[in-house]
Amino acid sequence: MKIIIDAMSGDNAPQAQVSGCVQAAKEFGQEYILVGQEAVLRDLLAKEQAENLPITIHDAQEIIDMHDDPATAVRRKKDASMSVALRMMKDGEADAMISAGNTGALLSGATLVTKRIRGIRRAALPTQLPCKGGHVLLIDSGANVECTEEYLLQFAFMGSFYMEKVMGVKNPRVGLVNNGAEDTKGDPLRKAAYDVLKAAGDAGRINFIGNVEGSDIPNGACDVAVTDGFTGNILLKTVEGVAGFLMGTLKDVFLTSARTKLAYLLVKPAMGGLKKMMSSKEVGGAPFLGISKPVFKAHGSSDAYAIRSAVKQAIAYVNADVVGEIQRNIDNMTL
């Protein structure tokens, strides 16, 4: 398997991308192509002593940054590392691509260059959120601000395939994020989406459990939480903010006195596990579900370990053939 890494995009690029790639090559094997400024990447690989690892470089001199217009960046900067990597994916030169760059530019480029799966109306960005008993997949978490009920139906199917094939969750429970559990709740979009999701559930195509409220999601009420990108992004950022606030508050509590510091030493191993569970670095990245090629978005602030984790996710995604699963079920996903 070959994996392309956009080495020049992200807050910590290219150091994090190169170091993460080296970690992944040592741990997971596979072949890697770093796309970016060749001289810079060669120097970094030399410092990592990566001469004997299956890593090659494909030169690309330009960089798409966070200030570039997402809709035009890939077309305007044809020699940017992201643009070159996407064209390589289109041409079948690798099995998956990872970028920590501009989310809008990556989604726009993936849609224009590698294309959506035929029949998929919009690609969605799923995010794994920690919850009681494991993780819940939030879809969409920010790619599509305005949606129709058909988009949400397709998000539900794609999220189910991902959780089952990649995460190993059997018959994943699908919930529609709403302002109440009753089937009469919600705005016109939520009511229309409820009807099509229930019909798919009644037909045995997905395991639809009905509406779920925001407070239900951290308690593990569902395995796939379906919503539009506007609501999903607010929910995601709220969860991230609350998690950061609570971890910071706990730290302050443990530092208040000698007694609480001693208590911290006793619970430190458990706190480490909690911190690991809350960290986005463990997941690393997420695919744009609905794109015809495996294109993964890593967090903009990804460090080397996060890039390594994104590679792990990409390998599992390719091996699970999620793209093929979506293609085989497209007739059940359209209205």
C-alpha positions as CSV (number, residue, x, y, z in Angstrom):
1,M,0.0,0.0,0.0
2,K,1.2,3.5,-0.9
3,I,0.2,6.5,1.2
4,I,0.8,10.1,0.1
5,I,1.4,12.8,2.8
6,D,1.0,16.4,2.0
7,A,4.2,17.5,3.7
8,M,3.9,21.3,3.5
9,S,0.4,21.9,4.9
10,G,-0.4,22.4,8.6
11,D,0.7,24.4,11.5
12,N,3.7,22.2,12.2
13,A,4.6,21.3,8.6
14,P,6.9,20.0,7.3
15,Q,8.7,18.7,10.5
16,A,5.6,17.0,11.9
17,Q,4.8,15.4,8.6
18,V,8.3,14.0,8.1
19,S,8.7,12.7,11.6
20,G,5.2,11.2,11.6
21,C,5.9,9.5,8.3
22,V,9.1,8.0,9.7
23,Q,7.2,6.8,12.8
24,A,4.5,5.2,10.6
25,A,7.0,3.6,8.3
26,K,8.8,2.0,11.2
27,E,5.6,0.9,13.0
28,F,3.2,-0.1,10.1
29,G,5.4,-0.7,7.1
30,Q,3.8,0.3,3.8
31,E,5.3,2.8,1.3
32,Y,5.1,6.6,1.6
33,I,5.4,9.6,-0.7
34,L,6.1,12.9,0.9
35,V,4.9,15.7,-1.4
36,G,6.5,19.1,-0.9
37,Q,9.7,21.1,-1.4
38,E,12.3,18.4,-2.2
39,A,15.4,20.1,-0.7
40,V,13.7,20.8,2.6
41,L,12.2,17.3,2.9
42,R,15.5,15.6,2.0
43,D,17.3,17.5,4.9
44,L,14.6,16.5,7.3
45,L,14.7,12.9,6.3
46,A,18.5,12.9,6.7
47,K,18.1,14.2,10.2
48,E,15.6,11.4,10.9
49,Q,18.1,8.9,9.6
50,A,15.4,7.5,7.3
51,E,17.7,6.3,4.4
52,N,16.5,2.7,4.6
53,L,12.8,3.4,5.0
54,P,10.3,3.1,2.1
55,I,9.8,6.8,1.8
56,T,10.2,8.8,-1.5
57,I,9.8,12.5,-2.2
58,H,7.7,14.1,-5.0
59,D,8.6,17.8,-5.5
60,A,6.0,20.5,-5.2
61,Q,7.2,24.1,-4.5
62,E,4.0,26.0,-3.6
63,I,2.0,25.9,-0.4
64,I,-1.8,26.4,0.2
65,D,-2.2,28.1,3.6
66,M,-5.2,28.9,5.8
67,H,-5.6,32.3,4.1
68,D,-6.1,31.0,0.6
69,D,-9.6,30.9,-0.8
70,P,-10.8,27.3,-0.4
71,A,-12.9,27.3,-3.6
72,T,-10.0,28.3,-5.9
73,A,-6.8,27.4,-4.1
74,V,-6.2,24.0,-5.7
75,R,-6.9,25.3,-9.2
76,R,-4.9,28.5,-8.7
77,K,-1.9,26.9,-7.0
78,K,-1.3,23.9,-9.3
79,D,2.2,23.3,-7.9
80,A,1.1,23.3,-4.3
81,S,1.8,20.2,-2.3
82,M,-1.9,19.6,-1.7
83,S,-2.8,20.1,-5.4
84,V,-0.1,17.8,-6.6
85,A,-1.0,15.1,-4.0
86,L,-4.6,15.2,-5.1
87,R,-3.7,14.8,-8.8
88,M,-1.5,11.9,-7.9
89,M,-4.4,10.3,-6.1
90,K,-6.6,10.8,-9.2
91,D,-4.0,9.1,-11.3
92,G,-3.9,6.1,-9.1
93,E,-0.3,6.7,-7.8
94,A,-1.2,5.9,-4.2
95,D,-4.0,4.2,-2.2
96,A,-4.6,7.1,0.3
97,M,-3.7,10.7,1.0
98,I,-3.3,12.6,4.2
99,S,-3.2,16.4,4.6
100,A,-3.3,18.7,7.6
101,G,-4.0,21.7,5.4
102,N,-6.9,24.1,4.8
103,T,-10.1,22.0,5.3
104,G,-12.1,23.9,2.8
105,A,-9.4,23.7,0.1
106,L,-8.9,20.0,0.7
107,L,-12.6,19.2,0.4
108,S,-13.0,21.4,-2.6
109,G,-9.9,19.9,-4.2
110,A,-11.0,16.3,-3.4
111,T,-14.4,17.0,-4.9
112,L,-13.1,18.7,-8.1
113,V,-10.0,16.5,-8.7
114,T,-10.7,13.0,-7.3
115,K,-14.5,13.4,-7.5
116,R,-17.3,12.2,-5.4
117,I,-18.6,8.6,-5.6
118,R,-21.4,8.6,-8.3
119,G,-24.7,9.2,-6.6
120,I,-23.3,10.8,-3.5
121,R,-24.6,14.4,-3.2
122,R,-22.1,15.8,-0.8
123,A,-18.9,14.4,0.9
124,A,-19.0,14.5,4.7
125,L,-16.4,14.9,7.4
126,P,-16.8,12.5,10.3
127,T,-15.3,13.1,13.7
128,Q,-14.8,10.5,16.4
129,L,-15.9,11.9,19.8
130,P,-15.1,10.1,23.1
131,C,-18.2,8.8,24.9
132,K,-19.2,6.3,27.5
133,G,-18.0,2.9,26.3
134,G,-15.9,4.1,23.4
135,H,-16.5,6.6,20.6
136,V,-19.4,8.1,18.7
137,L,-19.0,9.2,15.1
138,L,-20.3,12.7,14.5
139,I,-21.3,13.2,10.8
140,D,-21.2,15.8,9.4
141,S,-18.8,17.8,11.6
142,G,-18.3,20.8,9.4
143,A,-18.1,20.2,5.7
144,N,-21.8,21.0,4.7
145,V,-23.5,24.0,6.4
146,E,-26.7,23.6,4.5
147,C,-28.2,20.1,4.0
148,T,-31.2,18.3,2.7
149,E,-32.8,15.1,4.2
150,E,-31.1,13.1,1.4
151,Y,-27.7,14.4,2.5
152,L,-28.4,13.3,6.1
153,L,-29.6,9.9,4.8
154,Q,-26.4,9.4,3.0
155,F,-24.4,10.6,6.0
156,A,-26.1,7.9,8.1
157,F,-25.2,5.1,5.7
158,M,-21.6,6.3,5.2
159,G,-21.2,6.7,9.0
160,S,-22.6,3.2,9.6
161,F,-20.2,1.7,7.1
162,Y,-17.2,3.5,8.6
163,M,-18.1,2.4,12.2
164,E,-18.7,-1.2,11.2
165,K,-15.9,-1.7,8.7
166,V,-13.1,0.4,10.3
167,M,-14.0,0.6,14.0
168,G,-15.5,-2.9,14.3
169,V,-18.9,-1.8,15.7
170,K,-21.5,-4.4,14.8
171,N,-24.8,-3.1,13.6
172,P,-24.0,0.5,14.6
173,R,-26.9,2.5,16.2
174,V,-27.7,5.7,14.2
175,G,-29.2,8.7,15.9
176,L,-30.5,11.9,14.5
177,V,-29.2,14.9,16.5
178,N,-32.2,16.9,17.5
179,N,-33.6,19.2,20.2
180,G,-35.7,16.4,21.7
181,A,-36.1,12.6,21.5
182,E,-39.8,12.7,20.4
183,D,-40.4,12.0,16.7
184,T,-42.4,15.3,16.4
185,K,-39.4,17.4,17.4
186,G,-37.2,19.6,15.2
187,D,-37.2,22.0,12.3
188,P,-38.4,21.0,8.8
189,L,-35.0,19.5,8.0
190,R,-34.9,17.3,11.1
191,K,-38.6,16.2,10.6
192,A,-38.0,15.3,6.9
193,A,-34.7,13.5,7.8
194,Y,-36.4,11.5,10.5
195,D,-38.9,10.2,8.0
196,V,-36.3,9.0,5.5
197,L,-34.0,7.6,8.2
198,K,-37.0,5.7,9.8
199,A,-37.9,4.3,6.4
200,A,-34.3,3.0,5.9
201,G,-34.4,1.6,9.4
202,D,-37.7,-0.2,8.9
203,A,-36.3,-1.7,5.7
204,G,-33.4,-3.1,7.7
205,R,-30.7,-1.1,5.9
206,I,-29.5,0.9,8.9
207,N,-30.0,0.6,12.6
208,F,-31.9,3.8,13.2
209,I,-32.8,4.4,16.8
210,G,-34.5,7.8,16.4
211,N,-33.6,11.3,17.7
212,V,-30.8,11.9,20.2
213,E,-30.2,15.1,22.2
214,G,-26.8,16.7,22.6
215,S,-26.6,15.5,26.2
216,D,-27.2,11.9,25.1
217,I,-24.2,11.7,22.9
218,P,-21.4,11.7,25.5
219,N,-23.4,9.0,27.3
220,G,-23.1,6.6,24.3
221,A,-26.7,6.8,23.2
222,C,-25.7,6.0,19.6
223,D,-22.7,5.0,17.6
224,V,-23.3,7.4,14.7
225,A,-24.7,10.9,15.3
226,V,-26.1,12.4,12.1
227,T,-26.5,16.1,11.6
228,D,-25.8,19.0,9.3
229,G,-22.3,20.5,9.2
230,F,-23.3,23.7,10.9
231,T,-24.9,22.0,13.9
232,G,-22.2,19.3,14.0
233,N,-19.3,21.8,14.0
234,I,-20.9,23.7,16.9
235,L,-21.4,20.4,18.8
236,L,-17.8,19.4,18.1
237,K,-16.3,22.7,19.2
238,T,-18.5,22.7,22.3
239,V,-17.3,19.2,23.3
240,E,-13.7,20.2,22.7
241,G,-14.0,23.3,24.7
242,V,-15.8,21.7,27.6
243,A,-13.2,18.9,27.6
244,G,-10.3,21.4,27.7
245,F,-12.0,23.4,30.5
246,L,-12.6,20.3,32.7
247,M,-9.1,19.0,32.2
248,G,-7.7,22.4,33.1
249,T,-10.0,22.7,36.1
250,L,-9.0,19.2,37.4
251,K,-5.3,20.2,37.1
252,D,-6.0,23.4,39.2
253,V,-7.8,21.4,41.8
254,F,-4.9,19.0,42.2
255,L,-2.4,21.9,42.6
256,T,-4.3,23.6,45.5
257,S,-2.4,22.0,48.4
258,A,0.2,19.4,49.4
259,R,-2.7,17.0,50.1
260,T,-4.3,17.3,46.7
261,K,-0.8,17.0,45.0
262,L,-0.4,13.7,46.9
263,A,-3.8,12.6,45.7
264,Y,-2.8,13.4,42.1
265,L,0.2,11.1,42.4
266,L,-2.2,8.3,43.3
267,V,-4.6,8.9,40.4
268,K,-2.0,10.0,37.9
269,P,-2.1,6.7,35.8
270,A,-5.9,7.0,35.5
271,M,-5.6,10.6,34.6
272,G,-3.2,9.7,31.9
273,G,-5.8,7.3,30.4
274,L,-8.4,10.0,30.5
275,K,-6.2,12.5,28.8
276,K,-5.3,9.9,26.1
277,M,-9.0,9.2,25.5
278,M,-9.8,12.9,25.1
279,S,-6.9,13.6,22.7
280,S,-7.5,14.0,19.0
281,K,-3.9,12.8,18.4
282,E,-4.9,9.2,19.0
283,V,-7.4,9.3,16.0
284,G,-5.2,11.5,13.9
285,G,-7.5,12.2,11.0
286,A,-10.7,11.4,9.3
287,P,-11.7,10.6,5.6
288,F,-13.9,12.7,3.5
289,L,-16.7,10.1,3.3
290,G,-18.2,10.1,-0.2
291,I,-15.1,10.9,-2.1
292,S,-14.1,8.3,-4.6
293,K,-10.5,8.0,-3.3
294,P,-9.4,7.8,0.4
295,V,-8.5,11.5,1.2
296,F,-7.9,12.1,4.9
297,K,-8.0,15.4,6.8
298,A,-5.7,15.6,9.8
299,H,-6.0,18.4,12.4
300,G,-4.3,21.6,11.4
301,S,-2.2,21.5,14.6
302,S,-1.1,17.9,14.1
303,D,2.2,16.9,15.6
304,A,4.2,13.8,14.5
305,Y,2.2,11.4,16.6
306,A,-1.0,12.7,15.1
307,I,0.3,12.2,11.6
308,R,1.3,8.7,12.6
309,S,-2.2,8.0,13.9
310,A,-3.7,9.4,10.7
311,V,-1.7,6.9,8.7
312,K,-3.0,4.1,10.9
313,Q,-6.6,5.2,10.2
314,A,-5.9,5.5,6.5
315,I,-4.5,1.9,6.4
316,A,-7.6,0.6,8.2
317,Y,-9.9,2.5,5.9
318,V,-8.3,1.2,2.7
319,N,-8.2,-2.4,4.0
320,A,-11.9,-2.2,4.9
321,D,-12.8,-1.0,1.4
322,V,-15.3,1.6,2.7
323,V,-15.4,3.4,-0.7
324,G,-16.4,0.1,-2.3
325,E,-19.0,-0.5,0.4
326,I,-20.6,2.9,-0.3
327,Q,-20.5,2.2,-4.1
328,R,-22.2,-1.1,-3.7
329,N,-25.0,0.4,-1.6
330,I,-25.7,3.6,-3.4
331,D,-29.1,2.6,-4.6
332,N,-30.3,2.4,-1.0
333,M,-28.9,5.9,-0.3
334,T,-30.7,8.0,-2.8
335,L,-34.2,9.4,-2.8
